[in-house]
Amino acid sequence: MTASMLGQTMLQRLTLRLAPVPILLFATRQAQAKFFMNQTDALAKAFPGASRVERQTAFLTADQVKAIEAASRTKVDSSIVTYYTGFQGESKLGAALFDTRVVRTMPMTYMTVIRPDGTIAFVEVLAFHEPEDYLPRFSWLNLFRNKRLSANLRLRQDIPNVTGASLTSLAISDGIRQMLATYEEIVR
């Protein structure tokens, strides 16, 4: 056997031994991801008994972006907003807005359902890719129910921080304030 043949054989053996490693690493990372609900099921939960749900897209002007940032005290990352409005006949049931934010290094996706009067009906986490220890409990998410946009709708004011999930708490509370400000600016 020549030196080049021996080198190729060793390289093939090493490749065969290492090939499963990326697959295992990927599988481990995916095993942490939790998908709780898809968008279709989330919209059905948001608007039970609705005669129709309309998908709408708004293209924010620079003035609208400034207004939303000022009202929510957050930075708007995109001037394109997609939201869903539920109807019963011609009456609006409210709007559902979806948001995806990075918690530590991985994303979470959640939905905020806002009633026509601008109060929150509920918040639902749809997907969470961080370790489950950082996922806030339903009882904490329920604290947002019936709240509206205000200066006090913040962590350590109207909303307590979640010990061990501070980054998740911050991401969700900032996102909800931004969704409420967006609702006030473009939907209501």
VOBA-1610 file (N, C-alpha, C; in pm, whole numbers, padded with zeros to 5 digits, always signed):
BEGIN
Met+00085-00116+00000Met+00000+00000+00000Met+00090+00123+00000Thr+00061+00217-00087Thr+00144+00338-00094Thr+00103+00435+00016Ala+00188+00536+00037Ala+00163+00635+00142Ala+00034+00712+00114Ser+00009+00745-00016Ser-00113+00822-00046Ser-00238+00736-00025Met-00229+00606-00056Met-00343+00517-00033Met-00368+00501+00116Leu-00261+00490+00194Leu-00275+00477+00339Leu-00337+00604+00397Gly-00294+00720+00347Gly-00350+00848+00392Gly-00498+00858+00359Gln-00537+00815+00240Gln-00678+00820+00201Gln-00762+00727+00288Thr-00710+00607+00315Thr-00782+00512+00398Thr-00801+00567+00539Met-00698+00629+00596Met-00710+00687+00730Met-00810+00803+00729Leu-00807+00884+00626Leu-00899+00996+00615Leu-01043+00946+00604Gln-01065+00840+00526Gln-01199+00784+00513Gln-01249+00730+00647Arg-01163+00662+00722Arg-01204+00609+00852Arg-01238+00723+00949Leu-01155+00828+00949Leu-01179+00942+01036Leu-01309+01011+00998Thr-01335+01027+00870Thr-01458+01090+00823Thr-01579+01009+00865Leu-01571+00877+00851Leu-01682+00791+00892Leu-01707+00799+01041Arg-01602+00813+01120Arg-01619+00823+01266Arg-01675+00958+01308Leu-01637+01065+01239Leu-01681+01200+01278Leu-01813+01241+01214Ala-01854+01173+01109Ala-01976+01213+01038Ala-02098+01221+01129Pro-02120+01128+01221Pro-02240+01138+01306Pro-02236+01253+01407Val-02120+01310+01435Val-02109+01414+01538Val-02196+01535+01508Pro-02189+01596+01388Pro-02277+01710+01363Pro-02424+01674+01370Ile-02458+01554+01328Ile-02597+01511+01333Ile-02643+01501+01478Leu-02558+01446+01565Leu-02592+01436+01707Leu-02603+01574+01771Leu-02511+01664+01738Leu-02517+01798+01793Leu-02644+01868+01748Phe-02680+01854+01621Phe-02802+01913+01569Phe-02924+01853+01638Ala-02925+01722+01653Ala-03038+01655+01717Ala-03052+01699+01862Thr-02940+01719+01932Thr-02945+01765+02070Thr-03003+01904+02077Arg-02962+01994+01989Arg-03013+02131+01988Arg-03161+02131+01954Gln-03203+02048+01858Gln-03342+02042+01820Gln-03427+01982+01931Ala-03369+01892+02010Ala-03444+01830+02118Ala-03487+01932+02221Gln-03411+02043+02234Gln-03447+02147+02329Gln-03563+02233+02278Ala-03581+02241+02149Ala-03686+02326+02092Ala-03822+02268+02125Lys-03912+02356+02167Lys-04048+02315+02199Lys-04144+02391+02110Phe-04225+02317+02036Phe-04329+02376+01955Phe-04461+02343+02022Phe-04534+02446+02064Phe-04656+02425+02138Phe-04781+02435+02050Met-04775+02521+01949Met-04893+02544+01867Met-04850+02606+01735Asn-04916+02564+01627Asn-04888+02628+01498Asn-04976+02751+01482Gln-04951+02830+01380Gln-05021+02955+01360Gln-05171+02934+01337Thr-05207+02834+01263Thr-05348+02807+01235Thr-05424+02779+01363Asp-05369+02692+01448Asp-05434+02660+01575Asp-05436+02781+01668Ala-05329+02861+01664Ala-05323+02981+01749Ala-05432+03081+01708Leu-05453+03099+01579Leu-05557+03191+01534Leu-05696+03138+01567Ala-05714+03007+01563Ala-05842+02948+01602Ala-05868+02971+01751Lys-05763+02965+01831Lys-05776+02993+01975Lys-05800+03142+01998Ala-05737+03226+01918Ala-05751+03371+01935Ala-05892+03417+01904Phe-05954+03357+01802Phe-06086+03401+01756Phe-06182+03283+01744Pro-06218+03222+01856Pro-06310+03107+01847Pro-06446+03153+01797Gly-06499+03079+01704Gly-06630+03112+01649Gly-06631+03228+01551Ala-06514+03276+01510Ala-06508+03387+01415Ala-06564+03344+01281Ser-06633+03435+01215Ser-06684+03404+01081Ser-06572+03413+00979Arg-06469+03497+01010Arg-06351+03503+00923Arg-06236+03567+00998Val-06116+03536+00952Val-05993+03596+01004Val-05916+03648+00884Glu-05884+03777+00887Glu-05815+03839+00774Glu-05670+03868+00810Arg-05581+03831+00720Arg-05440+03864+00733Arg-05419+04002+00671Gln-05355+04091+00743Gln-05333+04225+00693Gln-05188+04264+00712Thr-05138+04344+00622Thr-05000+04391+00628Thr-05000+04542+00624Ala-04923+04600+00716Ala-04908+04745+00720Ala-04763+04780+00691Phe-04744+04886+00616Phe-04610+04937+00586Phe-04596+05068+00664Leu-04520+05063+00772Leu-04509+05178+00861Leu-04431+05292+00797Thr-04481+05412+00818Thr-04406+05531+00776Thr-04302+05561+00883Ala-04211+05649+00852Ala-04108+05688+00949Ala-04173+05750+01073Asp-04278+05828+01054Asp-04348+05889+01167Asp-04417+05783+01254Gln-04474+05680+01191Gln-04537+05573+01268Gln-04434+05495+01348Val-04318+05468+01287Val-04211+05398+01358Val-04170+05478+01481Lys-04150+05608+01465Lys-04112+05694+01578Lys-04219+05693+01687Ala-04345+05698+01647Ala-04455+05697+01745Ala-04459+05565+01822Ile-04441+05454+01752Ile-04442+05322+01817Ile-04323+05308+01910Glu-04206+05352+01866Glu-04087+05344+01951Glu-04103+05431+02076Ala-04159+05550+02060Ala-04178+05638+02175Ala-04280+05580+02273Ala-04390+05528+02222Ala-04496+05474+02308Ala-04453+05345+02378Ser-04376+05263+02310Ser-04338+05132+02366Ser-04202+05134+02435Arg-04124+05236+02407Arg-03986+05245+02457Arg-03903+05125+02414Thr-03925+05084+02289Thr-03848+04975+02228Thr-03809+05018+02088Lys-03715+04946+02030Lys-03672+04975+01894Lys-03751+04888+01797Val-03808+04950+01696Val-03881+04877+01592Val-03778+04826+01491Asp-03776+04695+01470Asp-03678+04634+01380Asp-03724+04629+01235Ser-03855+04632+01212Ser-03905+04622+01075Ser-04022+04718+01057Ser-04027+04780+00942Ser-04138+04871+00913Ser-04254+04798+00845Ile-04243+04666+00836Ile-04352+04585+00780Ile-04414+04506+00895Val-04544+04523+00915Val-04614+04456+01024Val-04728+04375+00965Thr-04730+04247+00999Thr-04841+04160+00959Thr-04921+04127+01084Tyr-05052+04138+01074Tyr-05138+04106+01187Tyr-05265+04042+01133Tyr-05342+03984+01222Tyr-05463+03913+01185Tyr-05580+03973+01261Thr-05689+04001+01190Thr-05808+04056+01252Thr-05919+03952+01243Gly-05982+03925+01357Gly-06094+03833+01360Gly-06225+03909+01353Phe-06321+03851+01280Phe-06452+03914+01263Phe-06562+03815+01296Gln-06669+03866+01354Gln-06795+03793+01367Gln-06896+03876+01290Gly-06929+03834+01170Gly-07008+03918+01080Gly-06922+04036+01040Glu-06970+04157+01068Glu-06891+04277+01039Glu-06823+04334+01164Ser-06847+04274+01279Ser-06789+04323+01405Ser-06649+04267+01424Lys-06556+04355+01458Lys-06419+04312+01486Lys-06413+04248+01625Leu-06349+04133+01630Leu-06327+04064+01757Leu-06196+04106+01820Gly-06105+04157+01740Gly-05974+04197+01789Gly-05868+04165+01688Ala-05745+04175+01733Ala-05631+04150+01645Ala-05532+04057+01714Ala-05466+03975+01635Ala-05360+03887+01685Ala-05231+03927+01617Leu-05130+03952+01698Leu-04998+03988+01646Leu-04899+03883+01694Phe-04810+03842+01605Phe-04708+03743+01636Phe-04573+03812+01644Asp-04490+03763+01732Asp-04357+03820+01747Asp-04258+03707+01771Thr-04141+03719+01712Thr-04031+03627+01737Thr-03914+03709+01786Arg-03861+03672+01900Arg-03748+03743+01960Arg-03646+03642+02009Val-03520+03683+02007Val-03414+03600+02062Val-03410+03625+02213Val-03410+03518+02290Val-03407+03529+02436Val-03263+03544+02482Arg-03185+03438+02475Arg-03041+03444+02502Arg-02969+03432+02370Thr-02978+03313+02312Thr-02915+03288+02182Thr-03013+03224+02084Met-03127+03183+02133Met-03225+03112+02051Met-03359+03187+02054Pro-03441+03166+01949Pro-03567+03241+01940Pro-03683+03179+02016Met-03781+03264+02042Met-03913+03220+02089Met-04014+03295+02003Thr-04129+03234+01983Thr-04237+03296+01909Thr-04361+03294+01997Tyr-04428+03406+02002Tyr-04549+03414+02083Tyr-04652+03502+02012Met-04775+03491+02058Met-04886+03566+02000Met-04949+03649+02110Thr-04985+03772+02077Thr-05062+03857+02167Thr-05194+03888+02099Val-05303+03861+02168Val-05436+03888+02115Val-05487+04014+02185Ile-05525+04112+02105Ile-05568+04242+02158Ile-05713+04265+02120Arg-05793+04301+02219Arg-05935+04329+02197Arg-05952+04464+02125Pro-06069+04489+02068Pro-06093+04617+02000Pro-06070+04741+02089Asp-06088+04726+02221Asp-06067+04841+02310Asp-05920+04864+02347Gly-05830+04780+02292Gly-05686+04798+02316Gly-05633+04724+02437Thr-05715+04639+02500Thr-05667+04559+02612Thr-05626+04421+02563Ile-05537+04358+02636Ile-05488+04225+02598Ile-05588+04119+02641Ala-05627+04034+02547Ala-05712+03919+02578Ala-05626+03808+02639Phe-05515+03776+02573Phe-05420+03678+02629Phe-05292+03677+02547Val-05191+03614+02606Val-05060+03595+02542Val-05034+03445+02541Glu-04986+03395+02428Glu-04961+03251+02413Glu-04823+03228+02351Val-04739+03148+02415Val-04609+03111+02358Val-04633+02996+02262Leu-04586+03012+02137Leu-04608+02910+02034Leu-04487+02820+02015Ala-04367+02877+02028Ala-04244+02799+02013Ala-04137+02860+02102Phe-04056+02773+02161Phe-03952+02819+02253Phe-03830+02731+02234His-03721+02790+02190His-03602+02712+02155His-03493+02714+02261Glu-03512+02792+02366Glu-03419+02792+02478Glu-03453+02674+02569Pro-03367+02644+02666Pro-03403+02538+02763Pro-03536+02573+02832Glu-03613+02472+02860Glu-03747+02492+02915Glu-03746+02565+03050Asp-03633+02562+03120Asp-03621+02633+03248Asp-03646+02783+03231Tyr-03620+02836+03112Tyr-03635+02980+03086Tyr-03774+03017+03036Leu-03861+02920+03022Leu-03996+02944+02972Leu-04084+02994+03086Pro-04147+03111+03070Pro-04234+03159+03178Pro-04361+03075+03187Arg-04412+03064+03306Arg-04533+02985+03328Arg-04657+03060+03279Phe-04764+02984+03260Phe-04891+03041+03214Phe-04938+03149+03311Ser-04920+03127+03440Ser-04967+03225+03539Ser-04898+03360+03521Trp-04769+03359+03480Trp-04700+03486+03456Trp-04752+03551+03329Leu-04771+03475+03223Leu-04826+03529+03098Leu-04966+03586+03122Asn-05040+03523+03212Asn-05176+03565+03242Asn-05180+03703+03310Leu-05067+03750+03364Leu-05061+03882+03426Leu-05084+03994+03324Phe-05063+03965+03197Phe-05083+04065+03092Phe-05231+04081+03054Arg-05312+03982+03091Arg-05454+03984+03056Arg-05519+04113+03108Asn-05598+04174+03022Asn-05673+04298+03051Asn-05585+04422+03068Lys-05456+04411+03042Lys-05368+04528+03049Lys-05375+04602+02917Arg-05345+04729+02923Arg-05335+04812+02803Arg-05200+04883+02809Leu-05163+04946+02701Leu-05035+05016+02694Leu-05034+05130+02796Ser-04933+05128+02882Ser-04914+05234+02980Ser-04767+05238+03018Ala-04727+05345+03083Ala-04588+05359+03126Ala-04552+05254+03230Asn-04651+05203+03303Asn-04625+05104+03408Asn-04626+04960+03358Leu-04660+04938+03233Leu-04660+04801+03180Leu-04516+04762+03149Arg-04443+04737+03256Arg-04300+04705+03248Arg-04267+04605+03357Leu-04152+04542+03339Leu-04102+04454+03445Leu-04075+04535+03570Arg-04101+04473+03683Arg-04080+04533+03815Arg-04173+04651+03841Gln-04274+04669+03757Gln-04379+04768+03783Gln-04511+04691+03784Asp-04588+04694+03675Asp-04712+04616+03669Asp-04685+04466+03655Ile-04569+04431+03601Ile-04536+04291+03573Ile-04411+04252+03653Pro-04420+04150+03739Pro-04301+04107+03813Pro-04205+04030+03722Asn-04078+04038+03756Asn-03976+03963+03684Asn-03987+03816+03721Val-03946+03728+03633Val-03945+03584+03661Val-03802+03544+03695Thr-03780+03502+03818Thr-03647+03459+03860Thr-03605+03338+03777Gly-03487+03347+03719Gly-03436+03238+03636Gly-03477+03250+03491Ala-03565+03343+03462Ala-03608+03365+03323Ala-03616+03515+03295Ser-03520+03588+03346Ser-03521+03734+03333Ser-03516+03779+03188Leu-03434+03715+03107Leu-03422+03755+02967Leu-03552+03727+02891Thr-03616+03616+02922Thr-03744+03584+02859Thr-03849+03686+02901Ser-03853+03718+03029Ser-03949+03817+03080Ser-03930+03951+03011Leu-03806+03992+02998Leu-03777+04120+02934Leu-03817+04119+02787Ala-03783+04011+02717Ala-03816+04001+02574Ala-03967+04005+02552Ile-04041+03931+02633Ile-04187+03927+02615Ile-04249+04061+02653Ser-04210+04118+02765Ser-04274+04245+02806Ser-04241+04357+02707Asp-04118+04364+02657Asp-04085+04463+02555Asp-04166+04440+02427Gly-04176+04315+02387Gly-04251+04282+02266Gly-04399+04314+02278Ile-04456+04287+02393Ile-04598+04314+02413Ile-04624+04465+02411Arg-04537+04543+02474Arg-04554+04688+02469Arg-04547+04737+02324Gln-04454+04679+02246Gln-04443+04719+02106Gln-04567+04679+02026Met-04622+04560+02054Met-04743+04517+01984Met-04861+04607+02019Leu-04873+04645+02147Leu-04982+04733+02187Leu-04969+04871+02121Ala-04846+04922+02116Ala-04823+05052+02050Ala-04851+05042+01901Thr-04815+04932+01840Thr-04842+04910+01697Thr-04992+04902+01675Tyr-05061+04831+01761Tyr-05207+04821+01749Tyr-05271+04959+01756Glu-05229+05039+01851Glu-05284+05174+01865Glu-05254+05260+01743Glu-05137+05243+01686Glu-05095+05327+01576Glu-05157+05288+01442Ile-05172+05158+01415Ile-05214+05119+01280Ile-05345+05040+01272Val-05386+04975+01380Val-05505+04890+01372Val-05626+04963+01425Arg-05615+05015+01543Arg-05728+05078+01609Arg-05752+05211+01547
//
